[in-house]
């Protein structure tokens, strides 16, 4: 309902009924009959993850910008009016906005270093919505500061269509992977402070987390997209992204041997990226960071990962 009640009325609403087993299909059919803006796509469930459903929706996109809203979340009535206004004003390729978490409870807390966490509310409202604009930034300067989610952003439609990027279905973090594929196609980015989105924190730990990823499925699609589009002049940036992917994603399972092996095997196969000339030009922080990671795993598994990549 939060999408139907948007103050911006000139929108197209693509609803993917991803193999629902309750009354979702009938509810969507009802609203599709009374609201001509709704396009309903019914598909069979192929996975516990949303990758295939999101890719299906990409076949029907049009207009200037595209945004996502997950089925259990909701948005402010002003979300698309204001985010679209700010994105359109400077013709940015990507606009990211803030969000609030609500609900929650039931997920086991892990021991970890203290860090600033997003406050979780029992209810979510938009009383203190920040409606101010922000500066335009270059993607190369801010990509590592962007969050991982699709639903906290507006994407320029022409870039999504021309890049022909899709989601990988059966992996954890398919939205993260999608964004990393897309980064080289972007230029102008805007980040808003307003919390335009309400994200429902799961009450129970998802069962699919037990299966973290299939071998090579997270990295290889990123590498393939970059190579296919001839981003050779961006090899330095490419390595920065790969290391950042590891730190932000695989590091959650930092002591599982199969995951570090996947990462190292892929890097060692990309000799054209990791030749000495490119390494010399890399920002020193990323060189030191990669060495630190590899030395740590040399210690645990007695394998000379460093020599495998850099020699």
C-alpha positions in Angstrom: 0.0 0.0 0.0 2.9 2.4 0.7 3.8 2.3 -3.0 0.2 2.9 -4.2 -0.1 5.9 -1.8 2.9 7.7 -3.3 2.5 11.4 -3.7 4.3 11.0 -7.1 1.4 9.4 -9.1 3.2 9.1 -12.5 5.0 5.8 -11.7 5.0 2.3 -13.0 4.6 -0.5 -10.3 6.1 -3.8 -11.3 4.9 -6.6 -8.9 6.7 -10.0 -9.1 4.7 -12.8 -7.5 7.6 -15.1 -6.9 5.8 -18.4 -6.4 3.8 -17.3 -3.3 1.9 -20.0 -1.5 -0.6 -17.8 0.3 -3.1 -15.2 -1.0 -0.5 -12.8 -2.3 -1.3 -13.6 -5.9 -5.0 -12.9 -5.5 -4.3 -9.7 -3.7 -2.0 -8.5 -6.4 -4.5 -9.5 -9.1 -7.2 -7.4 -7.3 -5.0 -4.3 -7.2 -3.8 -4.8 -10.8 -7.5 -4.6 -11.9 -8.2 -1.3 -10.1 -4.9 0.4 -10.7 -3.6 0.6 -14.3 -0.1 1.5 -13.1 0.5 -2.1 -11.8 2.1 -4.7 -14.0 1.8 -8.2 -12.4 4.2 -11.0 -13.3 3.5 -14.4 -11.8 6.5 -16.8 -11.8 7.4 -20.1 -10.3 9.6 -20.1 -7.3 13.1 -21.2 -8.3 15.1 -20.3 -5.2 14.9 -19.0 -1.6 16.5 -15.8 -2.9 15.2 -12.9 -4.9 17.7 -12.7 -7.7 15.5 -14.3 -10.4 12.5 -12.2 -9.4 14.5 -8.9 -9.6 15.9 -9.9 -13.0 12.4 -10.7 -14.3 11.3 -7.2 -13.2 14.2 -5.6 -15.2 12.5 -6.8 -18.4 9.7 -4.3 -17.8 11.5 -1.2 -16.7 11.0 2.2 -18.4 11.0 5.9 -17.4 13.9 7.8 -16.0 14.7 5.9 -12.8 14.1 2.5 -11.1 13.8 1.7 -7.4 13.1 -1.5 -5.5 10.8 -2.1 -2.5 10.9 -5.5 -0.7 7.6 -7.2 0.1 7.9 -6.9 3.9 9.1 -3.3 3.9 7.4 0.0 3.3 8.3 3.6 2.2 7.2 7.1 3.0 4.4 8.6 0.9 7.1 11.2 -0.2 9.8 8.7 -1.1 9.6 8.7 -4.9 8.5 12.3 -5.2 11.6 13.7 -3.4 14.2 11.1 -4.4 13.2 11.4 -8.1 13.2 15.2 -7.8 16.8 15.2 -6.4 18.0 12.6 -8.9 16.5 14.3 -11.9 17.7 17.8 -11.0 21.4 16.8 -11.5 20.8 13.9 -13.8 22.7 11.5 -11.5 23.3 7.9 -12.4 22.6 6.6 -8.9 20.9 8.2 -5.9 21.1 6.6 -2.5 19.0 7.5 0.5 19.0 6.5 4.2 16.7 4.1 5.9 15.3 3.1 9.3 15.1 -0.4 10.8 12.1 -1.6 12.7 10.9 -4.9 14.3 13.6 -7.4 15.0 14.5 -9.7 17.8 15.4 -13.4 17.8 18.7 -13.2 15.9 21.6 -14.6 17.9 24.1 -11.9 18.7 27.7 -12.6 17.8 30.7 -11.5 19.7 32.4 -8.8 17.7 34.2 -5.5 18.1 32.0 -2.6 19.2 30.8 -0.5 16.3 28.1 2.0 15.7 24.9 0.1 14.8 21.8 1.4 13.2 19.1 2.0 15.8 16.2 -0.5 15.6 12.7 0.8 16.3 9.6 -1.1 17.3 7.7 1.0 14.8 8.9 3.0 11.8 7.6 6.4 10.9 8.7 9.4 8.8 8.1 12.3 11.3 11.7 13.5 11.0 12.2 13.0 7.3 15.0 15.1 5.9 13.9 16.7 2.6 17.1 18.5 1.8 19.3 18.0 -1.3 22.9 16.9 -1.4 26.0 17.3 -3.5 26.8 15.3 -6.7 29.8 13.0 -6.2 32.0 10.8 -8.5 31.4 7.1 -8.2 35.2 6.4 -7.9 35.3 8.6 -4.8 32.3 7.2 -3.0 31.6 3.6 -4.1 33.1 2.1 -0.9 30.8 4.3 1.2 27.6 3.1 -0.5 25.5 0.5 1.3 24.9 -2.9 -0.3 21.2 -2.8 -0.8 19.1 -2.3 -4.0 16.1 -0.9 -2.1 17.9 2.2 -0.8 18.6 3.6 -4.2 17.3 4.9 -7.5 19.1 3.7 -10.6 19.1 5.5 -13.9 17.0 3.3 -16.3 19.1 3.8 -19.4 22.2 2.5 -17.5 20.4 -0.6 -16.3 19.2 -1.3 -19.9 22.4 -0.6 -21.7 24.7 -2.4 -19.3 22.4 -5.6 -19.5 23.4 -6.5 -16.0 21.2 -9.1 -14.2 21.1 -10.7 -10.8 22.7 -14.0 -9.9 19.9 -15.9 -8.4 21.1 -18.7 -6.1 23.6 -16.9 -3.9 23.6 -14.9 -0.7 24.4 -11.2 -1.4 23.0 -11.1 -5.0 22.2 -7.4 -4.5 25.8 -6.7 -3.4 27.1 -8.5 -6.5 24.7 -6.5 -8.7 26.0 -3.2 -7.4 29.7 -4.2 -7.9 28.9 -5.2 -11.5 27.3 -1.8 -12.1 29.8 0.5 -10.5 32.0 1.0 -13.7 29.0 2.1 -15.7 28.3 4.9 -13.3 29.6 8.4 -13.0 27.5 10.9 -11.0 26.2 9.8 -7.6 24.1 11.6 -5.0 23.6 10.5 -1.4 20.6 11.8 0.6 20.5 11.9 4.4 16.7 11.5 4.6 15.4 8.1 5.9 12.9 7.4 3.1 12.7 3.7 3.6 11.6 1.3 6.4 13.4 -2.0 6.5 11.9 -4.9 8.5 14.6 -6.6 10.5 14.0 -10.4 10.4 12.8 -11.9 13.6 14.4 -15.3 12.9 17.7 -16.1 11.5 17.2 -17.1 7.8 17.8 -20.8 7.2 19.5 -20.1 3.9 22.5 -18.5 5.6 23.8 -22.0 6.4 24.7 -22.2 2.8 26.9 -19.2 2.2 27.8 -19.4 -1.4 28.6 -21.8 -4.3 32.2 -22.0 -5.5 33.1 -19.0 -7.6 29.6 -17.8 -8.0 30.1 -14.5 -6.2 33.3 -13.3 -7.9 33.2 -14.7 -11.4 30.1 -12.8 -12.6 31.7 -9.5 -11.5 34.9 -10.4 -13.3 33.0 -11.5 -16.4 31.0 -8.3 -16.7 34.2 -6.1 -16.3 36.0 -8.1 -19.0 33.0 -8.3 -21.4 32.8 -4.5 -21.3 36.5 -3.9 -21.8 37.2 -2.0 -18.6 40.9 -2.6 -19.0 41.9 0.9 -18.2 40.2 0.5 -14.8 42.2 -2.5 -13.6 43.4 -0.6 -10.5 39.9 0.2 -9.5 38.9 -3.3 -10.3 41.4 -4.7 -7.7 40.2 -2.2 -5.1 36.6 -3.5 -5.6 37.6 -7.2 -5.3 39.4 -6.6 -2.1 36.5 -4.5 -0.7 34.1 -7.3 -1.7 36.2 -9.7 0.3 36.4 -7.4 3.4 32.7 -6.6 3.4 31.3 -10.0 2.5 33.6 -13.1 2.7 35.3 -11.8 5.9 32.1 -12.8 7.8 33.3 -16.3 7.4 37.0 -15.5 7.9 38.1 -18.8 9.3 36.4 -21.1 6.8 39.1 -22.6 4.5 36.9 -23.1 1.5 35.9 -19.4 1.2 39.5 -18.1 1.3 40.5 -20.7 -1.2 37.7 -19.5 -3.6 39.0 -16.0 -3.3 42.6 -16.9 -3.8 42.0 -19.2 -6.7 40.1 -16.5 -8.6 42.7 -13.9 -8.0 45.6 -16.2 -9.0 43.8 -16.9 -12.3 43.7 -13.1 -13.2 47.4 -12.7 -14.0 46.6 -9.9 -16.4 45.2 -7.8 -13.5 47.9 -8.6 -11.0 51.0 -8.0 -13.1 53.8 -6.0 -11.5 53.1 -2.8 -13.4 49.5 -2.7 -12.1 50.5 -3.6 -8.6 53.1 -0.7 -8.6 50.3 1.7 -9.5 47.9 0.5 -6.8 47.1 2.6 -3.8 49.5 1.5 -1.1 46.6 0.9 1.3 45.1 -1.9 -0.9 48.5 -3.6 -1.4 49.1 -3.6 2.4 45.5 -4.8 3.0 45.8 -7.7 0.6 49.2 -8.7 2.0 47.8 -8.7 5.5 44.9 -11.0 4.5 47.2 -13.4 2.7 49.8 -13.5 5.4 47.1 -14.3 7.9 45.9 -17.2 5.9 49.4 -18.4 5.3 49.7 -18.7 9.0 46.5 -20.8 9.3 46.8 -23.0 6.3 50.5 -23.0 5.5 49.9 -22.1 1.9 51.9 -19.4 0.1 49.0 -17.4 -1.3 51.1 -14.3 -1.7 53.5 -15.9 -4.1 50.6 -17.6 -6.0 49.2 -14.2 -6.9 52.1 -11.7 -7.1 54.7 -13.9 -8.8 
